[in-house]
């Protein structure tokens, strides 16, 4: 099995959802949970009150999100 190298997620990066390309989310913080899994906290650029947290693996899943 071949592994693909993923780019590191960084604060300030912007991602759009594949199913809703107009929804752009900006990474505002990155942290590791108690099990060591990396997560990114994001805020919606158009609706600053809309926030969500995703695992790094989910955010880097190209079938769900794309780096803008």
C-alpha positions, 0 to 999 in steps of 0.5 A: 500500500502506498502512502500519500504525503499530506500538506500540514494544516496551518492557521490562516489556510482556507478550505472550501467544501466540495459539495458547497463550494461557496462555503469557505472555512478558515483555520483559526486554531489547531490542536491535538486531543487526548489521543493525539489526533490533530484537529482544526477549528474553523470559522466560516468566512461569510458567517463569522458565527458559524464555527466547526471543528474537524479532524485533520484527516477529514479536512484533508479528505479531497472528496470533502474539502479543497484548499483554496 
